[in-house]
Amino acid sequence: MTATSQIQIKIEKMAIGGAGIARHDGLVIFVPQAAPEDELLVEFTAKKKNFAEARIIKILKPGPSRRDPPCKVAYICGGCNWQHLSEQEQRLQKESLVFETIKKFNPSLEFTHLPIKESPRVFRYRNRIQPKFKNGQLGFFARNSHDIVEIDDCLITEEVLTKKFPEIKKWASHQKSGEVLRLEAYISDQEEVHFSLITDVDDGVGFSQVNRFQNEDLIQTVLDWSNIESGQNHYAQVFDLYAGSGNFTIPLLNQFKASSVMAVEMNAKLVERGRAQNKEKRLSYFTSDVESYLKRAHLTENDLVVLDPPRAGTSEYIMRTLASAKPKKIIYISCHPVSLARDLKWFFDWNQKMGHNYKLSRLQTFEMFPQTDHVETIAELKVD
Ligand SMILES: C[S@@+](CC[C@H](N)C(=O)[O-])C[C@H]1O[C@@H](n2cnc3c(N)ncnc32)[C@H](O)[C@@H]1O
């Protein structure tokens, strides 16, 4: 790069994906490891028609929320990309990113935007991690690379798990392979640490909420928002789509004692675990892709639908099916604002076409993943 590709900029805010954003000569510039209001000397690393990427050469004046990351490998490890921001700034940025993204896809949508829920722990909250191992090194992949950043601790992971790192390292060094080993380590419900290899034939334990401290509030919020407000004393059916091993299914089953509960999940291991938790006849667990399941399901206007898809979100077919079936209430738990915003657009476009009168009645952001740009959101859709 030549000196002419260096410019001075001021960061406005953070973007989805975790970089800071600045504007310069009609270009939107994304700068990893920047903080709001940072004044920076940066160098372009990629230039497209309307946007560019740049890296920090020098911090000329740090923004007020910039701090030294508590973890010594924070700037190189691919795990935490927001440790250099105060926790308050992380929350502010997530709240406004969610709001702006929903509005960008759905400009005329009005809704109550509740204040972000803080995580009870901002460090030492993760109970499941997927470290890597090669040539005696245990760690995580470096940012944008498959090099291993060696670690002897991970500040966002619960200590009972990180204390096992020497044991995990010793165990991994006895596995025969010149390749990078992908490992999974987690704290079980019995508070024991388990670890194993992830391979092409065994893809690990499957999804679980990694922040069990904040998960309690997430479940309670789903239960509170599910409550029937008037005119009816129960839902005919409760659907938990993308149910995992029953994180919301079992609490919903206990709350709505007169309803049939249908859990839909495509990972057979998670379905097995979910089924083992409760044998009541009211509960039916389906090992199925949600879209295929909805093609044969019978949703009614007296039902509750809870859905918690992966980061990619759902599909236009699923959102249209839900808008057509007109269940009494829909609670959408999302781990990616863009897929949530897109799915809401599909839903409300179809809602309008059908002449139904759903509202996005409330929306709340949850801090589930402090020190990273990842964010959880709950949205409630109900018929006015
Ligand atoms: C974000 S997790 C939520 C799991 C659960 N609600 C919880 O809180 O633990 C999404 C789940 O959807 C499952 N999944 C992903 N794509 C799916 C699909 N097309 N159909 C059914 N399940 C799917 C994944 O296996 C994962 O368990």
The ligand as an SDF file (V2000), in Angstrom:
LIG
                    3D

 27 29  0  0  0  0  0  0  0  0999 V2000
  -30.8920  -21.2200   17.6250 C   0  0  0  0  0  0  0  0  0  0  0  0
  -31.0890  -22.9350   17.8640 S   0  0  0  0  0  0  0  0  0  0  0  0
  -32.4340  -22.9390   19.0060 C   0  0  0  0  0  0  0  0  0  0  0  0
  -32.6520  -24.1970   19.7970 C   0  0  0  0  0  0  0  0  0  0  0  0
  -33.5520  -24.0760   21.0230 C   0  0  0  0  0  0  0  0  0  0  0  0
  -34.7240  -23.2740   20.7810 N   0  0  0  0  0  0  0  0  0  0  0  0
  -32.7810  -23.5600   22.2240 C   0  0  0  0  0  0  0  0  0  0  0  0
  -33.0730  -22.4460   22.7060 O   0  0  0  0  0  0  0  0  0  0  0  0
  -31.8810  -24.2660   22.7060 O   0  0  0  0  0  0  0  0  0  0  0  0
  -31.7670  -23.4360   16.3580 C   0  0  0  0  0  0  0  0  0  0  0  0
  -32.0910  -24.9150   16.2750 C   0  0  0  0  0  0  0  0  0  0  0  0
  -32.7240  -25.1610   15.0130 O   0  0  0  0  0  0  0  0  0  0  0  0
  -32.2660  -26.4020   14.4940 C   0  0  0  0  0  0  0  0  0  0  0  0
  -32.4720  -26.2850   13.0410 N   0  0  0  0  0  0  0  0  0  0  0  0
  -31.7100  -25.6300   12.1420 C   0  0  0  0  0  0  0  0  0  0  0  0
  -32.3030  -25.6380   10.9270 N   0  0  0  0  0  0  0  0  0  0  0  0
  -33.4740  -26.3090   11.0600 C   0  0  0  0  0  0  0  0  0  0  0  0
  -34.5260  -26.6420   10.1710 C   0  0  0  0  0  0  0  0  0  0  0  0
  -34.4780  -26.2470    8.8980 N   0  0  0  0  0  0  0  0  0  0  0  0
  -35.5690  -27.3340   10.6460 N   0  0  0  0  0  0  0  0  0  0  0  0
  -35.5970  -27.7310   11.9450 C   0  0  0  0  0  0  0  0  0  0  0  0
  -34.6420  -27.4490   12.8490 N   0  0  0  0  0  0  0  0  0  0  0  0
  -33.5820  -26.7400   12.4040 C   0  0  0  0  0  0  0  0  0  0  0  0
  -30.8210  -26.5180   14.9650 C   0  0  0  0  0  0  0  0  0  0  0  0
  -30.4280  -27.8620   15.0370 O   0  0  0  0  0  0  0  0  0  0  0  0
  -30.9020  -25.8580   16.3500 C   0  0  0  0  0  0  0  0  0  0  0  0
  -31.1560  -26.8090   17.3540 O   0  0  0  0  0  0  0  0  0  0  0  0
  1  2  1  0
  2  3  1  0
  2 10  1  0
  3  4  1  0
  4  5  1  0
  5  6  1  0
  5  7  1  0
  7  8  2  0
  7  9  1  0
 10 11  1  0
 11 12  1  0
 11 26  1  0
 12 13  1  0
 13 14  1  0
 13 24  1  0
 14 15  1  0
 14 23  1  0
 15 16  2  0
 16 17  1  0
 17 18  1  0
 17 23  2  0
 18 19  1  0
 18 20  2  0
 20 21  1  0
 21 22  2  0
 22 23  1  0
 24 25  1  0
 24 26  1  0
 26 27  1  0
M  CHG  2   2   1   9  -1
M  END
$$$$
